[in-house]
Amino acid sequence: MSPTTEYQHPLMAAYWKQLDTRFPQVEEVFEDVMAEALAVLTREGIDAYLEAARVIGKLGRGVEPMLAFMEEWPSTAKAVGESALPSVMALIQRLQKSPNGKAITPFLQTLAPVARRLQSQELLQHYLDITLDLKARTTGSIHGHHTTFPSPGLPEFFAQAPALLGQLTLSGLRNWVEYGIRNYRSHPERQKDYFSLQSADARAVLQRERHGTLLVDVERKLDLYLRGLWQDSDQLVPYSTAFDEIRKPVPYYDKLGIRLPDVYDDAGDISGLDRYRAALAHIVGHRRWSEAQIADNWSPFQRMAVEFFEDCRIETLLIREYPGLRRLFLALHPKPVENACDPETTSCLRHRMAMLSRALLDPDHGYADADLNDTVARFHAAMSEGASSTREIAALALSYVAKTRRQSDQFARVHFDDTVVDYRDDNRQLWKFIEAGDEEEAFDAQRKIEPGEEIRGLPPRHYPEWDYSSQTYRPDWASVYEALHPSGNAADIDRLLAKHGALAKRLKKMLDLLKPQDKVRIRYQEEGSELDLDVAIRSLIDFKGGATPDPRINMSHRTDGRDIAVMLLLDLSESLNDKAAGSDQTILELSQEAVSLLAWAIEKLGDPFAIAGFHSNTRHDVRYLHIKGYGEHFDDDVKARLAAMEAGYSTRMGAAMRHAAHYLAARPADKKLMLVLTDGRPSDVDTHDERLLVEDARQAAKELDQQGIFTYCISLDPKADEYVGDIFGRQFTVIDHIERLPERLPQLFMALTK
């Protein structure tokens, strides 16, 4: 006990003596923490609390762990019970006896918020077990020495634990931790980045394990909902809601697509899927009926009022079209209590607008305010004459703001409770500005992009990548940027085709054998293009004879054609710039000739086909370049892109195959063929394990097979036998004499599509 410490209350003096510490920092807060402890803990709990604090203070790790325990334990005990203390102390002792003693402080600093999230001793024990597993499997030894080094990720994990448990169940937390251990056990810096939520895959796995409905899981359903019910379509782009604790983003739409949360939890009886449907319906309504207004001379308060009114106009029109939406909107719309906001001390403008919004949609709102009810009546009168307009409703909104304005609306303290309608978008498209000023937000302003930062084209699409060592996918690992291939001179391709005129003549004879044959007659049809005379006569005889005649007296025709869709995927990596063995041309030039001949041949056959090239510069930058789309003919535009083909960077084949399959799988064809033309092993500059991308490409080929896509590889690498069979099985051909590629490629295609 410090000689200067004197406590008037004998009990407090006894407690201080029992604590047996000389840390002045503890002395400063002792009475406060004891007051909190005495309000929560039993007499036995107080003794255990002081003894535990004394032990922690003697660990030799300074005052911080002792202070953290004394401040955090009363709240922890209140949440999970004081009987959890032995388990907590057991973990501390195990950390102390290992190289992980420095992790004790962050563990204790976050113990109370973790306990408040878990709310039971049993769940807290599961959390401690997860912690011990992480410690045991990431604390390493130095080979050849009797020394160990601490877990790099353990302190970071403790620091992030409250945030993680705010988004994950314990099962999800265990899966998230397991992924980090499995993939980064032997990489200290990467491990720290993962457990501190700094790495992209840490956040990606977190999203996968979060409860609720993930946008990625229902994207197809929502796309069908958008197209079928609303006759609208756009790309659905997710944004994360996991990491912005101050201002949660809300749905919106811009030139790049409709932006929606990556996950929606159920809201009462409303499923996450229905929340997505409500948000989409609201956005569709704005796209259909709202008109942008010039906002330069309107105050922020006026614009907010207009937005509330316009949102209600849009939803009124949506409900007219589909009345069932009223139940959905009202279930998700807050219902503010009429007198919940004190106008004498607080700005109540948001509260008034939320009440009005509710009243405009809910006939049974029950609000008594005279101005509110008068405005509701005027709104419905305006809507009864048709769809009204944004301008007309804006005038009504401004009238209401002027009528109900209070001096307190300017107060800094704003009432937010039950005022956020989270399925509505942020209305950024409702405003346009003539002059740029302090109130303008340049939502669509072009940001300066440094070279290599982003490729011109669509936003990236993220794909998983197979990790053969752990036999699991790394979610959202590879970022694929797609864009239209630059154009060159189409006449260059015409000259190449003329160069191979003799070969084209031979190919034409083969093509004639593969072309769709004449029409095939289909008989015995109740409806058809013409009468089947033989059947009709027999039916007439049956009718005359009193028997039931056969009604199938017509016939139709179909073309005995090919029902096949083709994707030609070209490896455009740097190695294509090498000279082909035995030729004065580069591999790229020979590939260009071969692809031109093949495209000409497929065009003659009439099969729908697309051509795309790819290369990569790490997993963050996989470039996918459209050369020909399914809706295009082999015309000068396509030829111009072929003429401009360039090679560079590396070969991250698996990501490119998955992206190509995204387009091929959508084709309505009985047979789907992906031809991969490459000159080397899958590789990239950020991958040092030669097997990794080979195994990923193999897994991608399996995925495509499960989708009904037949993959076939044409390799120009003389050493391809070492690996190509591992990827494509028996579905490959190695062309040793590359100079024969222009001849062999069309022939291989025809052989594959007989």
C-alpha positions in Angstrom: 0.0 0.0 0.0 1.3 3.4 -0.9 2.2 5.4 2.3 0.2 8.4 1.0 -3.0 6.4 0.5 -5.6 6.9 3.1 -9.2 5.7 2.8 -11.8 6.9 5.2 -14.0 3.9 4.8 -12.4 0.9 6.6 -13.7 -1.6 4.0 -12.2 0.4 1.1 -8.9 0.4 3.0 -9.1 -3.3 3.4 -9.7 -3.8 -0.3 -6.7 -1.7 -1.2 -4.6 -3.7 1.1 -5.9 -6.9 -0.4 -5.0 -5.7 -3.9 -1.4 -5.3 -2.8 -0.1 -3.0 -5.6 2.1 0.1 -5.8 1.0 1.3 -9.3 -0.1 5.0 -8.9 -2.3 4.7 -12.0 -4.4 2.0 -10.2 -4.6 4.2 -7.1 -6.1 7.0 -9.1 -9.0 5.0 -10.4 -9.4 2.5 -7.5 -12.4 4.0 -5.7 -14.3 4.4 -9.0 -13.7 0.9 -10.2 -14.5 -0.5 -6.8 -17.8 1.4 -6.7 -18.7 -0.2 -10.1 -17.6 -3.7 -8.9 -19.5 -3.5 -5.6 -22.7 -2.7 -7.5 -22.3 -5.8 -9.7 -20.4 -8.5 -7.8 -21.2 -10.6 -4.8 -18.9 -10.6 -1.7 -17.2 -13.7 -3.0 -17.0 -12.1 -6.4 -15.2 -9.1 -5.0 -12.6 -11.3 -3.3 -12.0 -13.2 -6.6 -11.9 -9.9 -8.5 -9.2 -8.4 -6.2 -7.2 -11.6 -6.2 -7.3 -11.8 -10.0 -6.3 -8.2 -10.3 -3.4 -8.8 -7.8 -2.2 -11.8 -9.9 -2.3 -9.8 -13.1 -0.4 -7.0 -11.5 2.4 -9.4 -10.6 2.9 -10.7 -14.1 5.6 -8.3 -14.8 3.9 -6.6 -17.8 3.3 -3.2 -16.3 0.2 -1.5 -15.2 -1.9 -1.7 -18.5 -3.2 -5.3 -18.1 -4.1 -4.7 -14.5 -5.9 -1.4 -15.3 -7.7 -3.1 -18.2 -8.9 -6.0 -16.0 -10.1 -3.8 -13.2 -12.0 -1.5 -15.5 -13.5 -4.2 -17.7 -14.3 -7.1 -15.4 -17.4 -5.6 -13.7 -19.1 -5.1 -17.1 -18.0 -8.5 -18.2 -19.4 -10.2 -15.1 -22.7 -8.3 -15.5 -23.0 -9.7 -19.0 -21.9 -13.4 -18.6 -21.7 -13.9 -14.8 -18.8 -13.8 -12.4 -18.3 -17.5 -12.5 -16.6 -17.0 -15.9 -13.5 -15.6 -14.1 -11.6 -18.9 -13.7 -11.8 -19.5 -17.5 -10.5 -16.0 -18.2 -7.6 -16.3 -15.7 -6.7 -19.7 -17.2 -6.4 -18.1 -20.6 -4.2 -15.3 -19.2 -1.9 -17.8 -17.5 -1.5 -19.7 -20.8 -0.7 -16.6 -22.6 1.8 -15.6 -19.9 3.6 -19.0 -20.1 3.9 -18.7 -23.9 5.6 -16.1 -26.1 2.2 -14.3 -26.4 2.3 -12.3 -23.1 1.9 -9.0 -25.0 -1.5 -10.2 -26.2 -2.9 -10.2 -22.6 -3.6 -6.4 -22.6 -5.6 -6.3 -25.9 -7.5 -9.4 -24.7 -8.5 -7.7 -21.5 -9.2 -4.3 -23.2 -11.9 -5.9 -25.4 -13.2 -8.5 -23.0 -16.2 -6.4 -21.8 -17.6 -5.6 -25.3 -17.0 -9.2 -26.4 -19.0 -10.4 -23.4 -21.8 -7.9 -24.0 -22.2 -9.3 -27.5 -22.1 -12.9 -26.4 -24.3 -12.6 -23.2 -23.6 -16.0 -21.8 -20.7 -17.9 -20.1 -21.1 -20.8 -22.4 -20.6 -18.6 -25.5 -17.7 -16.8 -23.9 -16.0 -20.1 -23.3 -16.4 -20.9 -27.0 -14.8 -17.6 -27.8 -11.9 -18.5 -25.4 -11.5 -21.9 -27.1 -11.3 -20.2 -30.5 -8.6 -17.9 -29.1 -6.6 -20.8 -27.7 -6.8 -22.6 -31.0 -5.5 -19.5 -32.8 -2.7 -19.1 -30.3 -1.6 -22.8 -30.5 -1.6 -23.0 -34.3 0.1 -19.6 -35.1 2.8 -19.6 -32.3 5.8 -20.9 -34.2 9.2 -22.4 -33.5 12.4 -21.6 -35.3 13.8 -24.7 -37.0 16.9 -26.0 -35.3 16.5 -23.8 -32.2 14.7 -24.2 -28.9 13.0 -20.9 -29.3 9.5 -19.9 -30.3 8.0 -16.6 -31.7 4.6 -15.2 -30.8 1.5 -15.4 -32.9 1.6 -12.4 -35.2 -2.2 -12.3 -35.6 -3.3 -12.9 -32.0 -3.1 -9.3 -30.7 -4.8 -8.0 -33.9 -7.6 -10.6 -33.5 -8.3 -9.4 -29.9 -8.5 -5.8 -31.1 -11.0 -6.7 -33.8 -13.0 -9.2 -31.8 -15.9 -6.9 -30.8 -16.4 -5.7 -34.4 -16.2 -9.3 -35.7 -18.8 -10.5 -33.2 -21.1 -7.7 -34.2 -21.3 -9.2 -37.6 -20.7 -12.9 -37.1 -22.0 -15.7 -35.1 -19.5 -17.8 -33.1 -19.7 -20.4 -35.9 -18.9 -17.7 -38.4 -16.1 -16.3 -36.3 -14.5 -19.8 -36.0 -14.7 -20.2 -39.8 -13.2 -16.8 -40.3 -10.3 -17.6 -37.9 -9.8 -21.0 -39.5 -9.4 -19.4 -42.9 -6.7 -17.1 -41.6 -4.8 -19.8 -39.9 -4.9 -22.2 -42.8 -3.7 -19.7 -45.4 -1.3 -17.4 -43.4 0.2 -19.6 -40.7 3.6 -19.3 -42.2 3.3 -15.7 -43.4 3.7 -13.3 -40.4 3.0 -10.0 -42.1 0.1 -11.4 -44.1 -1.3 -13.0 -41.0 -1.3 -9.6 -39.2 -3.0 -8.0 -42.2 -5.7 -10.7 -42.2 -6.5 -10.6 -38.5 -6.5 -6.8 -38.4 -9.1 -6.8 -41.2 -6.7 -4.9 -43.5 -6.5 -7.5 -46.3 -9.1 -7.9 -49.0 -9.6 -11.6 -48.4 -10.2 -11.0 -44.7 -13.1 -8.7 -45.6 -14.3 -11.0 -48.3 -14.4 -14.0 -45.9 -16.1 -11.8 -43.3 -18.9 -11.0 -45.8 -19.3 -14.7 -46.6 -19.7 -15.6 -43.0 -22.0 -12.8 -42.1 -25.6 -13.7 -41.2 -28.4 -12.5 -43.4 -29.1 -12.6 -47.1 -26.0 -12.0 -49.3 -26.6 -10.1 -52.5 -24.3 -12.5 -54.4 -26.6 -15.4 -53.4 -29.8 -13.7 -54.7 -28.4 -11.6 -57.6 -30.0 -13.9 -60.3 -33.4 -13.8 -58.6 -33.3 -10.0 -58.3 -32.2 -9.7 -61.9 -35.2 -11.7 -63.0 -37.4 -9.7 -60.7 -36.1 -6.5 -62.2 -36.6 -7.7 -65.8 -39.8 -9.6 -65.4 -41.8 -7.4 -63.0 -40.5 -3.9 -63.8 -39.2 -4.3 -67.4 -35.9 -2.7 -66.2 -32.4 -4.0 -66.2 -29.0 -2.8 -64.9 -25.9 -4.2 -63.3 -26.4 -4.9 -59.6 -23.3 -3.6 -57.8 -22.8 -4.5 -54.0 -21.3 -2.1 -51.5 -20.1 -3.1 -48.0 -22.0 -2.1 -44.9 -19.5 -3.8 -42.5 -16.9 -1.2 -41.9 -18.6 2.3 -41.9 -19.7 2.8 -38.3 -20.4 6.5 -38.5 -22.6 6.9 -41.6 -24.1 3.8 -43.1 -24.4 4.0 -46.9 -27.8 3.6 -48.5 -28.9 2.3 -52.0 -28.3 4.5 -55.0 -27.9 4.2 -58.7 -25.5 5.9 -61.2 -23.9 5.3 -64.6 -22.3 2.1 -63.4 -25.4 0.3 -62.1 -27.7 0.0 -59.2 -25.8 -0.1 -55.9 -27.2 -2.3 -53.1 -25.9 -3.5 -49.7 -23.8 -6.7 -49.9 -26.0 -8.2 -47.2 -29.5 -7.6 -45.7 -30.6 -9.2 -42.4 -34.2 -10.1 -41.9 -36.3 -7.2 -40.5 -38.9 -8.8 -38.3 -41.2 -10.8 -40.7 -39.6 -9.3 -43.8 -36.8 -11.4 -45.3 -33.6 -10.1 -46.6 -34.7 -10.9 -50.1 -37.9 -8.9 -49.7 -35.8 -5.9 -48.4 -33.8 -6.1 -51.7 -37.0 -6.2 -53.6 -38.3 -3.1 -51.8 -35.1 -1.2 -52.5 -35.1 -2.2 -56.2 -38.8 -1.3 -56.6 -38.2 2.2 -55.1 -35.2 2.8 -57.4 -37.1 1.6 -60.5 -39.9 4.1 -59.6 -37.4 6.9 -59.5 -35.9 5.9 -62.9 -39.4 5.7 -64.4 -41.1 8.8 -63.0 -38.7 11.2 -61.3 -37.3 14.3 -63.1 -34.1 16.0 -62.0 -34.6 19.5 -60.5 -32.2 22.5 -60.4 -31.2 22.8 -56.8 -28.9 25.8 -56.7 -31.4 28.1 -55.0 -32.8 25.6 -52.5 -31.5 25.1 -49.0 -30.5 21.6 -47.7 -33.7 21.6 -45.5 -35.9 22.3 -48.6 -34.1 19.6 -50.6 -34.6 17.1 -47.8 -38.4 17.9 -47.7 -38.7 17.5 -51.5 -36.9 14.1 -51.3 -39.3 12.8 -48.7 -42.4 14.0 -50.7 -41.0 12.6 -54.0 -40.2 9.3 -52.4 -43.8 9.0 -51.3 -45.1 10.0 -54.7 -43.0 7.3 -56.3 -44.2 4.7 -53.8 -47.8 5.7 -54.3 -47.4 5.0 -58.0 -45.7 1.7 -57.4 -48.5 0.6 -55.0 -51.1 1.5 -57.7 -49.3 -0.9 -60.0 -48.7 -3.6 -57.4 -50.9 -3.1 -54.3 -49.1 -5.8 -52.3 -46.1 -3.4 -52.1 -47.9 -1.3 -49.5 -47.6 -4.0 -46.9 -43.9 -4.4 -47.6 -43.2 -0.6 -47.6 -45.1 -0.1 -44.3 -43.4 -3.0 -42.6 -40.0 -1.4 -43.4 -40.9 2.2 -42.9 -40.4 3.5 -39.3 -43.4 4.8 -37.4 -42.3 7.8 -35.4 -44.1 8.6 -32.1 -45.9 11.9 -32.6 -44.4 13.7 -29.5 -41.1 11.9 -29.3 -39.1 15.0 -30.3 -38.9 18.1 -28.1 -38.8 21.2 -30.3 -37.6 23.4 -27.5 -34.2 21.7 -27.4 -33.9 19.7 -30.6 -34.2 20.1 -34.3 -37.4 18.1 -35.2 -37.5 18.7 -38.9 -36.4 15.1 -39.8 -38.9 13.8 -37.2 -41.8 15.8 -38.9 -40.8 14.7 -42.3 -40.6 11.0 -41.3 -44.1 11.3 -39.7 -45.5 12.9 -42.8 -43.9 10.2 -45.0 -45.5 7.5 -42.9 -48.9 9.3 -43.0 -48.8 9.6 -46.8 -48.4 5.8 -47.2 -50.5 4.6 -44.2 -54.2 5.5 -44.2 -54.3 4.4 -40.5 -51.4 6.5 -39.3 -53.3 7.9 -36.3 -51.4 11.3 -36.2 -53.4 14.2 -34.9 -51.3 17.2 -36.2 -53.6 19.5 -38.2 -50.9 20.7 -40.6 -49.8 17.1 -41.3 -53.3 15.9 -42.0 -54.0 18.9 -44.3 -50.9 18.2 -46.3 -51.7 14.5 -46.6 -55.1 15.5 -48.0 -53.5 17.9 -50.5 -51.0 15.2 -51.6 -53.7 12.6 -52.3 -55.8 15.2 -54.1 -52.8 16.0 -56.4 -52.2 12.2 -56.9 -55.8 11.5 -57.7 -55.6 13.3 -61.0 -52.8 11.1 -62.3 -49.1 10.6 -61.7 -48.5 14.3 -60.8 -44.9 15.3 -61.3 -41.7 16.0 -59.4 -42.2 19.7 -59.8 -45.7 19.7 -58.5 -44.8 17.6 -55.5 -41.8 19.8 -54.8 -44.0 22.8 -54.6 -46.2 21.0 -52.0 -43.1 20.1 -50.0 -41.9 23.7 -49.9 -45.3 24.8 -48.8 -45.3 22.3 -45.9 -41.8 23.3 -44.8 -42.7 27.0 -44.8 -45.9 26.3 -42.8 -44.3 24.2 -40.1 -40.9 25.9 -39.8 -39.5 26.5 -36.3 -36.5 28.4 -35.1 -35.2 25.1 -33.5 -34.9 23.5 -36.9 -31.5 25.2 -37.0 -30.3 23.5 -33.8 -27.2 21.4 -34.0 -28.8 18.7 -32.0 -31.0 16.7 -34.5 -33.6 14.0 -33.6 -32.7 10.9 -35.7 -34.7 8.1 -33.9 -37.1 6.4 -36.3 -36.4 8.8 -39.2 -34.3 6.7 -41.5 -36.1 4.8 -44.3 -33.2 2.5 -45.2 -34.7 0.8 -48.3 -34.9 4.2 -50.1 -32.0 5.5 -52.2 -30.1 8.7 -51.5 -31.8 10.7 -54.3 -28.6 11.8 -55.8 -30.1 11.7 -59.3 -32.9 14.0 -58.2 -30.7 17.1 -58.3 -28.7 19.0 -60.9 -26.5 22.0 -60.2 -25.8 24.9 -62.6 -23.1 26.4 -60.5 -20.6 24.4 -58.5 -20.8 25.5 -54.9 -20.3 24.4 -51.3 -23.5 22.4 -51.3 -22.9 20.4 -54.5 -21.7 16.9 -54.3 -20.1 15.8 -57.5 -21.4 12.2 -57.5 -20.4 11.6 -61.1 -17.3 13.7 -61.2 -14.4 12.0 -63.0 -11.6 11.2 -60.6 -8.0 11.4 -61.9 -6.8 7.8 -62.2 -3.1 7.1 -62.1 -1.6 4.8 -64.8 -2.3 1.2 -64.0 -4.7 2.1 -61.2 -7.8 1.0 -63.1 -8.5 -0.1 -66.6 -11.0 1.7 -68.7 -14.2 -0.3 -68.9 -16.7 -1.8 -66.5 -16.1 -2.1 -62.7 -14.1 -5.2 -61.7 -15.8 -8.6 -61.3 -14.3 -10.7 -58.5 -13.8 -14.4 -58.8 -12.6 -17.0 -56.3 -9.3 -18.9 -56.7 -8.6 -22.5 -55.8 -5.9 -23.1 -53.2 -4.8 -26.7 -53.6 -2.8 -26.8 -50.4 -5.9 -26.1 -48.2 -8.4 -27.5 -50.7 -10.5 -24.4 -50.4 -11.4 -21.4 -52.4 -10.0 -18.0 -51.7 -13.2 -15.9 -52.1 -13.2 -12.8 -54.3 -9.4 -13.3 -54.9 -9.0 -12.3 -58.5 -10.2 -9.0 -59.9 -11.2 -9.2 -63.6 -11.4 -5.9 -65.5 -13.2 -6.1 -68.8 -13.1 -3.7 -71.7 -13.5 -3.5 -75.4 -10.2 -4.3 -77.2 -8.7 -1.2 -79.0 -9.1 -1.1 -82.8 -6.5 -1.1 -85.6 -6.8 -1.4 -89.3 -9.4 -3.9 -90.6 -7.6 -4.1 -93.9 -4.7 -6.0 -92.2 -7.0 -8.9 -91.5 -8.4 -8.9 -95.0 -4.8 -9.2 -96.3 -4.2 -12.2 -94.0 -7.3 -13.9 -95.3 -6.3 -13.3 -98.9 -2.8 -14.7 -98.0 -4.5 -18.0 -97.0 -6.9 -18.1 -100.0 -5.9 -21.6 -101.0 -6.4 -22.9 -97.5 -9.8 -21.1 -97.3 -11.0 -23.0 -100.4 -10.1 -26.3 -98.8 -11.8 -25.3 -95.6 -14.9 -24.2 -97.5 -15.4 -27.8 -98.8 -15.2 -29.1 -95.2 -17.6 -26.4 -94.1 -20.2 -27.4 -96.6 -20.4 -30.8 -95.0 -21.0 -29.2 -91.6 -23.6 -26.7 -92.6 -27.2 -27.2 -91.6 -29.0 -29.6 -93.9 -32.3 -29.1 -95.6 -35.6 -28.8 -93.7 -36.8 -31.9 -91.9 -40.5 -32.7 -92.0 -42.3 -33.2 -88.7 -45.6 -35.1 -89.1 -48.7 -35.8 -87.0 -49.1 -32.2 -85.7 -52.5 -30.7 -84.6 -51.2 -27.4 -85.8 -48.7 -26.8 -88.5 -47.6 -24.9 -91.6 -49.3 -27.3 -94.1 -51.7 -30.2 -94.4 -50.3 -33.7 -94.2 -52.4 -35.2 -97.0 -51.9 -38.9 -96.2 -53.0 -38.5 -92.6 -55.8 -36.2 -93.5 -57.3 -38.8 -95.9 -57.1 -41.5 -93.3 -58.8 -39.2 -90.8 -61.6 -38.4 -93.3 -62.1 -42.2 -93.9 -62.3 -42.8 -90.1 -64.8 -39.9 -89.8 -67.0 -41.3 -92.6 -66.9 -44.8 -91.0 -68.0 -43.5 -87.6 -64.6 -43.8 -85.9 -62.9 -41.0 -84.0 -60.7 -39.3 -86.6 -57.0 -38.5 -85.8 -56.8 -34.7 -85.3 -53.0 -34.6 -86.1 -53.5 -33.9 -89.7 -50.9 -31.1 -90.1 -47.2 -31.1 -90.4 -44.4 -28.6 -89.7 -40.7 -28.2 -90.6 -37.5 -27.5 -88.8 -34.0 -26.9 -90.0 -31.7 -29.8 -89.2 -29.1 -27.3 -87.9 -26.3 -27.0 -85.4 -27.2 -25.7 -81.9 -23.8 -24.8 -80.6 -22.3 -21.6 -79.0 -18.5 -21.0 -79.1 -16.1 -19.0 -77.0 -12.6 -18.5 -78.3 -10.4 -17.4 -75.4 -6.9 -16.2 -76.4 -3.9 -16.0 -74.1 -2.3 -12.6 -74.8 0.6 -12.9 -72.4 4.1 -11.5 -73.1 5.5 -14.8 -74.4 3.5 -14.5 -77.6 5.9 -11.8 -78.7 8.6 -14.5 -79.1 9.5 -15.8 -82.6 8.0 -19.1 -83.5 10.5 -21.9 -84.0 11.2 -22.3 -87.7 9.4 -19.1 -88.7 10.1 -15.5 -89.2 6.8 -14.6 -87.5 6.0 -14.2 -83.8 3.6 -16.5 -82.1 1.3 -13.5 -81.8 1.2 -13.0 -85.6 0.6 -16.7 -86.3 -2.2 -16.7 -83.7 -3.7 -13.6 -85.3 -3.8 -15.4 -88.7 -5.2 -18.6 -87.2 -8.0 -16.8 -85.3 -8.9 -14.7 -88.3 -9.3 -17.9 -90.4 -11.2 -19.6 -87.6 -13.6 -16.6 -87.2 -14.2 -16.6 -91.0 -15.0 -20.3 -90.9 -17.4 -20.1 -87.9 -19.1 -17.1 -89.5 -19.7 -19.3 -92.6 -21.2 -22.0 -90.5 -23.5 -19.6 -88.8 -22.6 -20.7 -85.2 -22.9 -17.9 -82.6 -19.4 -17.2 -81.3 -17.4 -14.7 -79.3 -13.7 -13.9 -79.1 -11.9 -12.5 -76.1 -8.3 -12.1 -75.0 -6.7 -12.0 -71.5 -3.6 -11.4 -69.6 -2.8 -10.5 -66.0 -0.6 -8.4 -63.8 -1.1 -9.9 -60.3 -4.5 -11.1 -59.0 -5.6 -7.5 -58.7 -5.4 -6.8 -62.4 -6.7 -9.6 -64.7 -7.5 -7.9 -68.0 -10.3 -9.4 -70.2 -10.6 -7.8 -73.6 -13.7 -8.3 -75.8 -12.7 -8.7 -79.5 -16.0 -10.1 -80.8 -19.4 -10.4 -79.1 -22.1 -12.9 -79.7 -24.3 -10.2 -81.2 -21.7 -9.1 -83.7 -20.9 -10.4 -87.2 -17.3 -10.9 -88.3 -17.2 -7.4 -89.8 -14.8 -4.6 -90.1 -15.2 -3.6 -86.5 -14.2 -7.0 -85.3 -11.4 -7.3 -87.8 -10.1 -3.9 -86.6 -9.9 -5.3 -83.0 -8.1 -8.4 -84.2 -5.7 -6.3 -86.1 -4.7 -4.5 -82.9 -4.0 -7.6 -80.8 -1.0 -7.0 -78.5 0.7 -9.3 -76.0 1.9 -8.4 -72.5 2.0 -9.4 -68.8 1.2 -12.9 -67.5 -1.3 -15.8 -67.7 -3.9 -16.1 -64.9 -5.9 -18.6 -66.8 -8.5 -19.7 -64.2 -10.0 -16.2 -63.6 -10.2 -15.6 -67.4 -11.9 -19.0 -67.9 -14.5 -18.3 -65.2 -15.2 -14.9 -66.7 -15.6 -16.2 -70.2 -17.9 -18.9 -68.8 -20.1 -16.1 -67.3 -21.0 -15.1 -70.9 -21.0 -18.5 -72.5 -23.2 -20.1 -69.9 -25.9 -17.5 -70.7 -26.2 -18.6 -74.4 -29.3 -20.6 -75.3 -27.5 -23.5 -77.0 -27.6 -27.3 -76.6 -23.8 -27.4 -76.9 -21.3 -24.9 -75.5 -17.7 -25.0 -76.4 -14.8 -23.0 -75.0 -11.6 -23.1 -77.0 -8.5 -21.9 -75.1 -5.5 -20.9 -77.2 -2.4 -20.6 -75.1 1.4 -20.8 -75.4 2.4 -21.6 -71.9 1.8 -22.6 -68.3 -0.6 -20.6 -66.1 1.5 -18.1 -64.1 1.6 -14.6 -62.6 4.2 -12.4 -61.0 2.6 -12.5 -57.6 2.6 -16.4 -57.5 5.8 -18.3 -56.8 4.3 -21.7 -56.5 4.2 -23.1 -60.0 1.4 -25.6 -59.1 -0.9 -23.0 -57.7 -2.4 -21.5 -60.9 -2.2 -24.8 -62.7 -4.4 -26.3 -60.0 -6.7 -23.3 -60.1 -7.1 -23.6 -63.9 -7.8 -27.3 -63.4 -10.5 -26.4 -60.9 -12.0 -23.8 -63.3 -12.2 -26.5 -66.0 -14.1 -28.7 -63.6 -16.5 -25.9 -62.7 -17.1 -25.3 -66.4 -17.8 -28.9 -67.0 -20.4 -28.8 -64.2 -22.1 -25.9 -66.1 -22.3 -28.0 -69.2 -19.4 -26.2 -71.0 -17.0 -28.3 -72.9 -13.4 -26.9 -72.7 -10.7 -27.7 -75.1 -7.1 -26.4 -75.0 -4.9 -25.8 -78.0 -1.4 -25.3 -76.7 1.6 -23.9 -78.6 4.0 -24.8 -75.9 6.4 -27.7 -76.8 6.6 -28.5 -73.0 2.8 -28.5 -72.5 2.7 -32.3 -71.9 4.1 -31.6 -68.5 1.0 -29.8 -67.2 -1.8 -29.3 -69.8 -3.2 -32.8 -69.2 -3.4 -31.9 -65.5 -5.7 -29.0 -66.4 -7.8 -30.3 -69.3 -7.5 -34.1 -69.0 -7.6 -35.5 -72.5 -9.3 -32.4 -74.0 -6.2 -30.7 -75.5 -4.0 -30.7 -78.6 -0.3 -29.6 -78.6 0.8 -28.1 -81.9 4.5 -28.6 -82.2 4.9 -26.9 -85.5 3.4 -23.5 -84.8 3.8 -22.3 -88.3 0.9 -24.7 -89.2 -1.4 -23.0 -86.6 -3.5 -21.1 -89.3 -4.3 -24.5 -90.9 -4.7 -26.6 -87.8 -6.9 -24.3 -85.7 -9.9 -24.3 -88.1 -9.5 -28.0 -88.7 -9.5 -28.8 -85.0 -12.7 -26.7 -84.5 -14.5 -28.6 -87.3 -13.4 -31.9 -85.8 -14.7 -30.9 -82.4 -18.1 -29.7 -83.7 -19.1 -32.4 -86.2 
